[in-house]
């Protein structure tokens, strides 16, 4: 009676336990991808009974940050969230191994029996061959005896014929038997290979993919009454991110460029994202939420900036000047908000940022309209963020002193409204790939310049006019005069704007006098010596620019750089 009561109690306990937990396997339906890391969101409708219930969500990312887990239950109350781990029940490896070993051992025994039978056939064949050789080699059979009679010869021949026929029949029987044993052995070897491979494949499957641990998030909830509720779950994973990319498509005579904003999204979370809604964010959730504190700003005597700050501080405090400073035992992690945190070297792996943003850079989010499937393979998956037509002013810029080609530049005003990110961009001009350029929206200029590549059809030449280049000595000075001519040829069918840059030398030595003699309408920067011409050249026309300068210095001196 007591045993029946215990069994009934255990059955009731197991029944209640089964009712107090529910296991679901939802897929992520939304992902907010940061420059480093991502937040995965799940949404699942689930029927719950009154009271406390543990909802076990299986198939979550192994790299989920437990501190970031948040759950919300519409119609109920979330009590606690935590990570869990379950190992699937694997079949007994020993039993499987023994099963195949039994079959393989029986096949090996049969192969061994066949080998002994084949050896018996070989022994019988050898005996028959020896008997044949003995009969044929007998002196009586060869008639070597002088007293041989005709009757004796006849009886000898009858014996030889009869025995040789028997030997041939027995050899044929043995050959058939040996051939049969060979066929059986071949089939046994095939079965042995089959079961050996089957054993190897099954055991390998048990030890690897089929029985990996299953990662869980356990949400403890409480319901006042039974109902079907909507569970929302979110958590952060560090093993994901995205990189911005741009495509710039321009054309001759067009007043707008097509700016295609792309993103390369990667993830190695251990969970495939199938048809998820993507949001790309430039925020960094890893940044702390603690307000920084200002420490006292101490001044101290030090040495020039060739020494590090730590060395200056040590020297000012009376350390041995001839002793090299010891290597710092901590690594410094610097965030994009210019905060630093010291951590031990052994526990720190500092990753290079995808791209850097200054303190004044705005945090932005891009909602992707199309759903994407991104596998957990740590490979870059291209996502189209937006495609915008941007008004642009095209101008050609050339530095003929350094390059013979002209470079097409796109000037964009009010670029702040585009919310651009620092990134590389592929350039296409007149539907042809030109090359790569860089977009730097953190420039302080009012106009954003985009390098659209070089145009080899524009001819820009810079030649020294030899008849106007001369060097002469006047009294105690040497005077050098140089004149250059820049030729710009427009081979296009439309009028083009050009910005041509050149320079004359500059100096800080009062003994060297540099004078700009003619600039042909150029904008001159006295500090840098830079000359800039802003011109437009009609179709199939040629424009010539001439500038000259003079350098005067003591005749007994040598000037470097001329």
RODO-2510 file (C-alpha; in nm, 4 decimals, decimal comma):
residues 562
     n   res          X          Y          Z
     1     x     0,0000     0,0000     0,0000
     2     x     0,2873     0,2318     0,0844
     3     x     0,4535     0,1632    -0,2509
     4     x     0,1325     0,2488    -0,4359
     5     x     0,1084     0,5809    -0,2498
     6     x     0,4702     0,6722    -0,3333
     7     x     0,4210     0,5920    -0,7016
     8     x     0,1046     0,8009    -0,7119
     9     x     0,2821     1,0923    -0,5422
    10     x     0,5744     1,0796    -0,7845
    11     x     0,3373     1,0650    -1,0807
    12     x     0,1464     1,3684    -0,9552
    13     x     0,4736     1,5564    -0,8952
    14     x     0,5992     1,4837    -1,2455
    15     x     0,2625     1,5918    -1,3856
    16     x     0,2758     1,9232    -1,2012
    17     x     0,6355     1,9790    -1,3086
    18     x     0,5422     1,9131    -1,6688
    19     x     0,2650     2,1684    -1,6416
    20     x     0,4924     2,4325    -1,4810
    21     x     0,7295     2,4700    -1,7778
    22     x     0,6889     2,5259    -2,1508
    23     x     0,9596     2,4940    -2,4154
    24     x     0,9456     2,6991    -2,7347
    25     x     1,1893     2,7390    -3,0244
    26     x     1,1176     3,0777    -3,1859
    27     x     1,3325     3,2466    -3,4506
    28     x     1,4554     3,6069    -3,4232
    29     x     1,2226     3,8407    -3,6115
    30     x     1,4154     4,1663    -3,5674
    31     x     1,7795     4,2660    -3,5322
    32     x     1,9220     4,6055    -3,4422
    33     x     2,2787     4,5866    -3,5697
    34     x     2,5335     4,8240    -3,4211
    35     x     2,8786     4,9027    -3,5546
    36     x     2,9914     4,6359    -3,3109
    37     x     2,7289     4,3998    -3,1720
    38     x     2,3566     4,3497    -3,2265
    39     x     2,0306     4,3235    -3,0359
    40     x     1,8096     4,0293    -3,1329
    41     x     1,4335     4,0406    -3,0725
    42     x     1,1876     3,7517    -3,0506
    43     x     0,8082     3,7585    -3,0386
    44     x     0,5992     3,4483    -2,9660
    45     x     0,2367     3,3796    -2,8774
    46     x     0,2068     3,1207    -2,5996
    47     x    -0,0790     2,9687    -2,3991
    48     x    -0,0139     2,9759    -2,0235
    49     x    -0,2013     2,8378    -1,7259
    50     x    -0,2639     3,0215    -1,3996
    51     x     0,0253     3,0383    -1,1565
    52     x     0,4010     3,0316    -1,2019
    53     x     0,5488     2,8988    -1,5264
    54     x     0,8981     2,8688    -1,6665
    55     x     0,9130     2,9510    -2,0372
    56     x     1,2225     2,7901    -2,1886
    57     x     1,3362     2,9498    -2,5135
    58     x     1,5748     2,7166    -2,6959
    59     x     1,8063     2,7793    -2,9883
    60     x     1,9271     3,1211    -2,8720
    61     x     2,2770     3,2540    -2,9404
    62     x     2,5605     3,1047    -2,7313
    63     x     2,7142     3,4542    -2,7093
    64     x     2,4025     3,6196    -2,5619
    65     x     2,4919     3,8663    -2,2867
    66     x     2,2962     3,7522    -1,9808
    67     x     2,2905     4,1020    -1,8325
    68     x     2,1200     4,2368    -2,1457
    69     x     1,8281     3,9902    -2,1482
    70     x     1,4911     4,1635    -2,1220
    71     x     1,1502     3,9961    -2,1447
    72     x     0,7966     4,1375    -2,1477
    73     x     0,4750     3,9361    -2,1242
    74     x     0,1474     4,1012    -2,2251
    75     x    -0,1173     3,9880    -1,9756
    76     x     0,1295     3,8461    -1,7238
    77     x     0,4259     3,9327    -1,5052
    78     x     0,7901     3,8448    -1,5708
    79     x     0,9634     3,7383    -1,2492
    80     x     1,3165     3,6480    -1,3667
    81     x     1,5317     3,5793    -1,6744
    82     x     1,8477     3,3703    -1,6958
    83     x     2,0585     3,1689    -1,9376
    84     x     2,0486     2,7915    -1,9460
    85     x     2,2127     2,4996    -2,1189
    86     x     2,0823     2,1567    -2,2140
    87     x     2,2629     1,8615    -2,3604
    88     x     2,0489     1,6322    -2,5761
    89     x     2,0246     1,2710    -2,4679
    90     x     2,2669     1,0783    -2,6849
    91     x     2,2339     0,7039    -2,7504
    92     x     2,4759     0,4814    -2,5636
    93     x     2,7934     0,4804    -2,7660
    94     x     2,9058     0,1528    -2,6109
    95     x     2,5924    -0,0334    -2,7214
    96     x     2,6186     0,0983    -3,0775
    97     x     2,9874     0,0133    -3,0912
    98     x     2,9233    -0,3391    -2,9570
    99     x     2,6463    -0,3964    -3,2101
   100     x     2,8725    -0,3200    -3,5039
   101     x     3,1698    -0,4989    -3,3492
   102     x     2,9621    -0,8190    -3,3186
   103     x     2,8739    -0,8091    -3,6897
   104     x     3,2266    -0,7158    -3,7961
   105     x     3,3804    -0,9913    -3,5827
   106     x     3,1508    -1,2537    -3,7353
   107     x     3,2458    -1,1378    -4,0857
   108     x     3,6163    -1,1521    -3,9950
   109     x     3,5674    -1,5087    -3,8617
   110     x     3,4022    -1,6111    -4,1900
   111     x     3,6853    -1,4515    -4,3908
   112     x     3,9362    -1,6443    -4,1785
   113     x     3,7473    -1,9740    -4,2397
   114     x     3,7515    -1,9054    -4,6113
   115     x     4,1256    -1,8459    -4,5966
   116     x     4,1803    -2,1900    -4,4360
   117     x     3,9610    -2,3602    -4,6983
   118     x     4,1548    -2,1894    -4,9777
   119     x     4,4793    -2,3065    -4,8167
   120     x     4,3432    -2,6662    -4,8081
   121     x     4,2691    -2,6411    -5,1808
   122     x     4,6230    -2,5178    -5,2450
   123     x     4,7663    -2,8111    -5,0459
   124     x     4,5609    -3,0644    -5,2434
   125     x     4,6677    -2,9070    -5,5713
   126     x     5,0327    -2,9285    -5,4660
   127     x     4,9927    -3,2976    -5,3713
   128     x     4,8290    -3,3840    -5,7046
   129     x     5,1045    -3,2018    -5,8952
   130     x     5,3709    -3,3956    -5,7058
   131     x     5,1900    -3,7229    -5,7795
   132     x     5,1755    -3,6411    -6,1500
   133     x     5,5448    -3,5554    -6,1550
   134     x     5,6250    -3,8821    -5,9723
   135     x     5,4266    -4,0911    -6,2219
   136     x     5,5768    -3,9258    -6,5258
   137     x     5,9275    -3,9472    -6,3840
   138     x     5,9190    -4,3182    -6,2894
   139     x     6,1878    -4,5248    -6,4676
   140     x     5,9398    -4,7986    -6,5393
   141     x     5,7126    -4,5503    -6,7166
   142     x     6,0077    -4,4361    -6,9274
   143     x     6,0940    -4,8033    -7,0230
   144     x     6,4462    -4,7967    -6,8839
   145     x     6,4497    -5,1611    -6,7716
   146     x     6,6039    -5,4097    -7,0210
   147     x     6,3753    -5,6996    -6,9378
   148     x     6,0551    -5,5036    -7,0033
   149     x     5,7949    -5,7148    -7,1748
   150     x     5,5092    -5,6019    -7,3916
   151     x     5,2553    -5,7023    -7,1290
   152     x     5,4329    -5,5091    -6,8593
   153     x     5,4465    -5,1991    -7,0784
   154     x     5,0776    -5,2304    -7,1576
   155     x     4,9760    -5,2614    -6,7939
   156     x     5,2042    -4,9719    -6,7046
   157     x     5,0439    -4,7478    -6,9658
   158     x     4,6947    -4,8448    -6,8449
   159     x     4,7903    -4,7517    -6,4909
   160     x     4,9394    -4,4197    -6,6018
   161     x     4,6331    -4,3296    -6,8098
   162     x     4,3926    -4,4171    -6,5317
   163     x     4,5817    -4,2294    -6,2600
   164     x     4,6461    -3,9171    -6,4679
   165     x     4,2729    -3,8977    -6,5495
   166     x     4,1927    -3,9179    -6,1798
   167     x     4,4494    -3,6486    -6,1015
   168     x     4,3006    -3,4139    -6,3660
   169     x     3,9488    -3,4680    -6,2303
   170     x     4,0584    -3,4027    -5,8737
   171     x     4,2486    -3,0868    -5,9763
   172     x     3,9416    -2,9566    -6,1605
   173     x     3,7264    -3,0196    -5,8531
   174     x     3,9765    -2,8380    -5,6307
   175     x     3,9952    -2,5418    -5,8733
   176     x     3,6153    -2,5043    -5,8727
   177     x     3,6095    -2,5169    -5,4942
   178     x     3,8875    -2,2547    -5,4673
   179     x     3,7063    -2,0225    -5,7115
   180     x     3,3891    -2,0520    -5,5053
   181     x     3,5782    -1,9704    -5,1851
   182     x     3,7328    -1,6630    -5,3567
   183     x     3,3891    -1,5269    -5,4523
   184     x     3,2588    -1,5770    -5,0984
   185     x     3,5673    -1,4023    -4,9576
   186     x     3,5155    -1,1033    -5,1924
   187     x     3,1529    -1,0644    -5,0758
   188     x     3,2594    -1,0912    -4,7135
   189     x     3,5190    -0,8156    -4,7663
   190     x     3,2494    -0,5915    -4,9186
   191     x     3,0240    -0,6467    -4,6158
   192     x     3,3171    -0,5816    -4,3843
   193     x     3,3888    -0,2453    -4,5529
   194     x     3,0180    -0,1516    -4,5456
   195     x     2,9711    -0,2160    -4,1746
   196     x     3,3071    -0,0574    -4,0875
   197     x     3,2061     0,2642    -4,2655
   198     x     2,8609     0,2494    -4,1062
   199     x     3,0150     0,2141    -3,7628
   200     x     3,2563     0,5038    -3,8227
   201     x     2,9859     0,7389    -3,9568
   202     x     2,7438     0,6688    -3,6737
   203     x     3,0015     0,7144    -3,4007
   204     x     3,1347     1,0364    -3,5596
   205     x     2,7837     1,1758    -3,5773
   206     x     2,7264     1,1034    -3,2106
   207     x     3,0405     1,2845    -3,1020
   208     x     2,9994     1,5997    -3,3171
   209     x     2,7068     1,7801    -3,4763
   210     x     2,3998     1,5843    -3,3674
   211     x     2,4583     1,6251    -2,9972
   212     x     2,5925     1,9777    -2,9484
   213     x     2,4636     2,1640    -2,6420
   214     x     2,1381     2,3575    -2,6794
   215     x     2,1515     2,7133    -2,5400
   216     x     1,8449     2,8419    -2,3586
   217     x     1,6957     3,1512    -2,2008
   218     x     1,4603     3,0708    -1,9136
   219     x     1,1882     3,3268    -1,8401
   220     x     0,9961     3,2814    -1,5147
   221     x     0,6448     3,4302    -1,5361
   222     x     0,3320     3,4394    -1,3228
   223     x    -0,0269     3,4445    -1,4460
   224     x    -0,3406     3,5327    -1,2495
   225     x    -0,5547     3,3331    -1,4902
   226     x    -0,5003     3,1063    -1,7859
   227     x    -0,4633     3,2991    -2,1114
   228     x    -0,2763     3,3205    -2,4408
   229     x    -0,0109     3,5904    -2,4104
   230     x     0,2478     3,7547    -2,6306
   231     x     0,6068     3,7100    -2,5101
   232     x     0,8713     3,9597    -2,6256
   233     x     1,2379     3,8806    -2,5679
   234     x     1,5531     4,0814    -2,6424
   235     x     1,9224     4,0288    -2,5779
   236     x     2,2571     4,1695    -2,6932
   237     x     2,5272     3,9717    -2,8754
   238     x     2,8776     4,1089    -2,9383
   239     x     2,9552     3,8840    -3,2383
   240     x     2,7901     4,0937    -3,5088
   241     x     2,8212     4,4349    -3,6728
   242     x     2,8081     4,6300    -3,9961
   243     x     3,0291     4,8472    -4,2153
   244     x     2,9023     5,1352    -4,4323
   245     x     2,9741     5,1448    -4,8053
   246     x     2,8657     5,3834    -5,0818
   247     x     2,8223     5,3722    -5,4583
   248     x     2,8525     5,7044    -5,6424
   249     x     2,7083     5,7134    -5,9932
   250     x     2,7759     6,0282    -6,1961
   251     x     2,7608     6,1226    -6,5620
   252     x     2,8751     6,3892    -6,8046
   253     x     2,6527     6,6950    -6,8040
   254     x     2,4365     6,5688    -6,5180
   255     x     2,3544     6,8013    -6,2319
   256     x     2,2838     6,5182    -5,9888
   257     x     2,4629     6,2069    -5,8761
   258     x     2,3038     5,8840    -5,7587
   259     x     2,4267     5,8093    -5,4075
   260     x     2,3569     5,4492    -5,3044
   261     x     2,4156     5,3789    -4,9373
   262     x     2,4998     5,0144    -4,8699
   263     x     2,5924     4,8189    -4,5596
   264     x     2,7986     4,5056    -4,5171
   265     x     2,6370     4,3157    -4,2300
   266     x     2,8164     4,0248    -4,0667
   267     x     2,7219     3,8004    -3,7783
   268     x     2,8655     3,4957    -3,6037
   269     x     2,6054     3,4542    -3,3301
   270     x     2,5405     3,0834    -3,3893
   271     x     2,1818     3,1618    -3,4967
   272     x     2,0796     3,2185    -3,8591
   273     x     1,8679     3,5309    -3,9119
   274     x     1,5875     3,4292    -4,1480
   275     x     1,3631     3,7033    -4,2906
   276     x     1,4425     3,9463    -4,0102
   277     x     1,3632     4,3167    -3,9977
   278     x     1,6952     4,5006    -3,9873
   279     x     1,7805     4,8300    -3,8227
   280     x     2,1348     4,9593    -3,8625
   281     x     2,2547     5,1843    -3,5824
   282     x     2,5714     5,3846    -3,5269
   283     x     2,5225     5,3705    -3,1487
   284     x     2,7514     5,1781    -2,9185
   285     x     2,5612     4,9912    -2,6427
   286     x     2,8908     4,8827    -2,4865
   287     x     2,9532     5,2390    -2,3613
   288     x     2,9014     5,2850    -1,9907
   289     x     2,6178     5,4927    -1,8461
   290     x     2,8202     5,6502    -1,5663
   291     x     2,8889     6,0226    -1,5834
   292     x     3,2636     6,0926    -1,6049
   293     x     3,4304     6,2635    -1,3096
   294     x     3,6785     6,5494    -1,3307
   295     x     3,9930     6,4870    -1,1292
   296     x     4,2323     6,7545    -1,0111
   297     x     4,4417     6,9039    -1,2915
   298     x     4,7968     6,9027    -1,1580
   299     x     5,0849     7,0796    -1,3261
   300     x     5,4435     6,9629    -1,2813
   301     x     5,7870     7,0254    -1,4305
   302     x     5,8794     6,7960    -1,7124
   303     x     6,0819     6,7473    -2,0271
   304     x     6,0031     6,8154    -2,3914
   305     x     5,7239     6,6288    -2,5645
   306     x     5,9676     6,3662    -2,6949
   307     x     5,9167     6,1972    -2,3582
   308     x     5,5868     6,0366    -2,2705
   309     x     5,3696     6,1883    -2,0016
   310     x     5,4502     5,9037    -1,7616
   311     x     5,8249     5,9616    -1,8079
   312     x     5,7841     6,3360    -1,7468
   313     x     5,5973     6,2661    -1,4290
   314     x     5,8587     6,0190    -1,3072
   315     x     6,1435     6,2586    -1,3819
   316     x     5,9704     6,5469    -1,2065
   317     x     5,9277     6,3260    -0,8973
   318     x     6,3007     6,2566    -0,8709
   319     x     6,3443     5,9286    -1,0571
   320     x     6,6774     5,8268    -1,2065
   321     x     6,7054     6,0112    -1,5378
   322     x     6,9265     5,7421    -1,6914
   323     x     6,6836     5,4589    -1,6156
   324     x     6,4381     5,3612    -1,8894
   325     x     6,0736     5,3595    -1,7792
   326     x     5,9188     5,0189    -1,7291
   327     x     5,6501     4,9036    -1,9709
   328     x     5,3039     4,9723    -1,8462
   329     x     5,1288     4,6628    -1,7146
   330     x     4,7842     4,7675    -1,8268
   331     x     4,6209     4,8278    -2,1617
   332     x     4,4066     5,1307    -2,2276
   333     x     4,0805     5,0954    -2,4156
   334     x     3,9661     5,4213    -2,5744
   335     x     3,6047     5,4567    -2,6774
   336     x     3,4605     5,6872    -2,9400
   337     x     3,3623     5,9271    -2,6610
   338     x     3,7274     5,9709    -2,5658
   339     x     3,6919     5,7870    -2,2329
   340     x     3,9546     5,5343    -2,1317
   341     x     3,9484     5,2387    -1,8970
   342     x     4,2509     5,0510    -1,7722
   343     x     4,2365     4,6718    -1,7793
   344     x     4,4865     4,3911    -1,7339
   345     x     4,6779     4,2870    -2,0465
   346     x     4,5902     3,9211    -2,0001
   347     x     4,2167     3,9846    -2,0152
   348     x     4,2060     4,2441    -2,2909
   349     x     4,1751     4,1875    -2,6646
   350     x     4,1483     4,5260    -2,8283
   351     x     3,9775     4,5080    -3,1681
   352     x     4,0366     4,7689    -3,4335
   353     x     3,7234     4,9796    -3,4921
   354     x     3,5478     4,9440    -3,8245
   355     x     3,5727     5,3193    -3,8674
   356     x     3,6189     5,6035    -3,6239
   357     x     3,3685     5,8732    -3,5403
   358     x     3,4527     6,1988    -3,3691
   359     x     3,2862     6,3357    -3,0593
   360     x     3,0618     6,5576    -3,2678
   361     x     2,9298     6,2751    -3,4831
   362     x     2,5554     6,2150    -3,4620
   363     x     2,4177     5,8747    -3,3678
   364     x     2,1811     5,7543    -3,6400
   365     x     1,9561     5,4584    -3,7172
   366     x     1,8543     5,3249    -4,0571
   367     x     1,5386     5,1114    -4,0821
   368     x     1,5686     4,8670    -4,3706
   369     x     1,2375     4,8205    -4,5533
   370     x     1,3209     4,4800    -4,7026
   371     x     1,3599     4,1752    -4,4816
   372     x     1,6917     3,9924    -4,5099
   373     x     1,8285     3,6471    -4,4351
   374     x     2,1794     3,6572    -4,2899
   375     x     2,3564     3,3330    -4,2085
   376     x     2,5797     3,2934    -3,9059
   377     x     2,8977     3,2593    -4,1134
   378     x     3,0885     3,5779    -4,0213
   379     x     3,0835     3,6813    -4,3883
   380     x     2,9819     4,0202    -4,5254
   381     x     2,6215     4,0335    -4,6521
   382     x     2,5296     4,3355    -4,8633
   383     x     2,2237     4,5343    -4,7574
   384     x     2,0852     4,8355    -4,9463
   385     x     2,0116     5,1174    -4,7030
   386     x     1,8978     5,3944    -4,9365
   387     x     1,9355     5,5415    -5,2831
   388     x     1,9278     5,9207    -5,3178
   389     x     1,9721     6,1715    -5,5970
   390     x     2,2002     6,4472    -5,4731
   391     x     2,2489     6,7855    -5,6469
   392     x     2,6138     6,8222    -5,7312
   393     x     2,8425     7,0689    -5,9002
   394     x     3,0997     6,8931    -6,1133
   395     x     3,4385     7,0518    -6,1626
   396     x     3,7719     6,9256    -6,2821
   397     x     4,0753     6,9755    -6,0612
   398     x     4,4330     6,9321    -6,1724
   399     x     4,7794     6,9642    -6,0234
   400     x     4,9922     6,9496    -6,3404
   401     x     5,3140     6,9810    -6,1454
   402     x     5,2476     6,6349    -5,9962
   403     x     4,9935     6,4659    -6,2265
   404     x     4,9143     6,5026    -6,5965
   405     x     4,5567     6,3792    -6,5523
   406     x     4,2629     6,5893    -6,4387
   407     x     4,0430     6,4679    -6,1530
   408     x     3,6676     6,5041    -6,1579
   409     x     3,5378     6,6369    -5,8268
   410     x     3,1780     6,6591    -5,7110
   411     x     3,0970     6,9500    -5,4812
   412     x     2,7950     6,8969    -5,2577
   413     x     2,6434     7,1814    -5,0589
   414     x     2,4287     7,1268    -4,7464
   415     x     2,5808     6,7811    -4,7129
   416     x     2,4905     6,7689    -4,3409
   417     x     2,1318     6,6771    -4,4379
   418     x     2,2522     6,3517    -4,6002
   419     x     2,3630     6,1922    -4,2698
   420     x     2,6726     6,0476    -4,4358
   421     x     2,9155     5,8195    -4,2558
   422     x     3,2919     5,8033    -4,3054
   423     x     3,3393     5,5158    -4,5482
   424     x     3,4878     5,4059    -4,8777
   425     x     3,2864     5,4464    -5,1980
   426     x     3,2917     5,2902    -5,5427
   427     x     3,2771     5,5445    -5,8259
   428     x     3,0934     5,4943    -6,1548
   429     x     3,1085     5,7615    -6,4244
   430     x     2,9046     5,7273    -6,7429
   431     x     2,8219     5,3702    -6,6323
   432     x     3,1905     5,2744    -6,6147
   433     x     3,3719     5,1805    -6,2965
   434     x     3,6348     5,4424    -6,2120
   435     x     3,7771     5,3281    -5,8798
   436     x     3,7495     5,3789    -5,5054
   437     x     3,7371     5,6989    -5,3041
   438     x     3,6794     5,7974    -4,9427
   439     x     3,3907     5,9977    -4,7985
   440     x     3,4827     6,2132    -4,5023
   441     x     3,1699     6,3893    -4,3704
   442     x     3,3551     6,5158    -4,0637
   443     x     3,5176     6,7878    -4,2703
   444     x     3,4739     7,1394    -4,1345
   445     x     3,4266     7,2900    -4,4797
   446     x     3,0909     7,4157    -4,6011
   447     x     3,1201     7,2081    -4,9165
   448     x     3,1853     6,8360    -4,9261
   449     x     3,4236     6,7292    -5,2027
   450     x     3,3865     6,3845    -5,3549
   451     x     3,6668     6,2541    -5,5694
   452     x     3,5032     6,0951    -5,8745
   453     x     3,8262     5,9735    -6,0270
   454     x     4,0692     6,0805    -6,2982
   455     x     3,9709     6,1590    -6,6554
   456     x     4,2431     6,0763    -6,9061
   457     x     4,0541     6,2522    -7,1853
   458     x     4,1327     6,5924    -7,0372
   459     x     4,4780     6,7105    -7,1417
   460     x     4,6688     6,9258    -6,8919
   461     x     5,0331     7,0140    -6,9576
   462     x     5,2874     7,2175    -6,7627
   463     x     5,6012     7,3330    -6,9400
   464     x     5,8845     7,5622    -6,8374
   465     x     5,9291     7,8509    -7,0856
   466     x     6,3003     7,8205    -7,1455
   467     x     6,3376     8,1627    -7,3046
   468     x     6,2060     8,3193    -6,9849
   469     x     6,3891     8,0979    -6,7389
   470     x     6,7318     8,2359    -6,6571
   471     x     6,9872     8,2646    -6,3790
   472     x     7,2161     8,5638    -6,3345
   473     x     7,4514     8,7161    -6,0782
   474     x     7,3934     9,0766    -5,9737
   475     x     7,6519     9,2247    -5,7366
   476     x     7,6458     8,9962    -5,4303
   477     x     7,3206     8,8201    -5,5184
   478     x     7,2223     8,5435    -5,7484
   479     x     6,8841     8,5906    -5,9155
   480     x     6,6801     8,3035    -6,0590
   481     x     6,3776     8,3727    -6,2803
   482     x     6,1335     8,0975    -6,3789
   483     x     5,8224     8,1069    -6,5951
   484     x     5,5784     7,8192    -6,6504
   485     x     5,2914     7,7747    -6,8941
   486     x     4,9957     7,5498    -6,8152
   487     x     4,7798     7,4349    -7,1074
   488     x     4,4277     7,2973    -7,0496
   489     x     4,2527     7,1297    -7,3452
   490     x     3,8799     7,0487    -7,3216
   491     x     3,8075     6,7473    -7,5414
   492     x     3,4469     6,7117    -7,4213
   493     x     3,1356     6,8263    -7,6071
   494     x     3,0326     7,0651    -7,3274
   495     x     3,1877     7,3581    -7,1399
   496     x     3,3738     7,2446    -6,8285
   497     x     3,4796     7,4141    -6,5059
   498     x     3,8375     7,3697    -6,3897
   499     x     4,0368     7,4381    -6,0764
   500     x     4,4098     7,4343    -6,1531
   501     x     4,6611     7,4293    -5,8695
   502     x     5,0321     7,5109    -5,8754
   503     x     5,2805     7,6775    -5,6468
   504     x     5,5881     7,8909    -5,6043
   505     x     5,8446     7,8275    -5,3283
   506     x     5,8265     7,9885    -4,9832
   507     x     6,0921     8,0427    -4,7187
   508     x     6,1432     8,1569    -4,3590
   509     x     6,5018     8,2703    -4,4218
   510     x     6,5227     8,6535    -4,4496
   511     x     6,8259     8,6219    -4,6793
   512     x     6,6146     8,4511    -4,9452
   513     x     6,3780     8,6815    -5,1328
   514     x     6,0944     8,5248    -5,3331
   515     x     5,8742     8,7441    -5,5520
   516     x     5,5697     8,6436    -5,7540
   517     x     5,6110     8,8349    -6,0826
   518     x     5,2893     8,7319    -6,2599
   519     x     4,9982     8,5023    -6,1677
   520     x     4,7573     8,5351    -6,4649
   521     x     4,4493     8,5806    -6,2430
   522     x     4,5308     8,3106    -5,9915
   523     x     4,4326     8,3207    -5,6234
   524     x     4,7609     8,3440    -5,4340
   525     x     4,8232     8,2201    -5,0782
   526     x     5,1339     8,3945    -4,9464
   527     x     5,1824     8,1524    -4,6568
   528     x     5,1890     7,8368    -4,8659
   529     x     5,2821     7,9766    -5,2074
   530     x     4,9811     7,8033    -5,3584
   531     x     4,8278     7,9339    -5,6823
   532     x     4,4696     7,8435    -5,7733
   533     x     4,2964     7,9236    -6,1014
   534     x     3,9202     7,8835    -6,1382
   535     x     3,8374     7,8837    -6,5069
   536     x     3,5874     7,7388    -6,7520
   537     x     3,6911     7,6063    -7,0891
   538     x     3,4552     7,5763    -7,3820
   539     x     3,4162     7,2568    -7,5793
   540     x     3,7207     7,1732    -7,7964
   541     x     3,8909     7,4890    -7,6715
   542     x     4,2367     7,5478    -7,5174
   543     x     4,3176     7,7685    -7,2206
   544     x     4,6724     7,8771    -7,1335
   545     x     4,7864     8,0007    -6,7915
   546     x     5,1275     8,1608    -6,7330
   547     x     5,2955     8,2469    -6,4035
   548     x     5,6476     8,3506    -6,3134
   549     x     5,8507     8,4178    -5,9999
   550     x     6,1933     8,5354    -5,8916
   551     x     6,4270     8,3986    -5,6248
   552     x     6,7092     8,6222    -5,4955
   553     x     6,9733     8,4934    -5,2512
   554     x     7,3453     8,5487    -5,1661
   555     x     7,5663     8,4186    -5,4445
   556     x     7,7967     8,2323    -5,2047
   557     x     7,5074     8,0253    -5,0672
   558     x     7,3441     7,7096    -5,1957
   559     x     6,9638     7,6922    -5,1767
   560     x     6,8124     7,3490    -5,1302
   561     x     6,4963     7,2698    -5,3275
   562     x     6,5450     7,4919    -5,6320
***
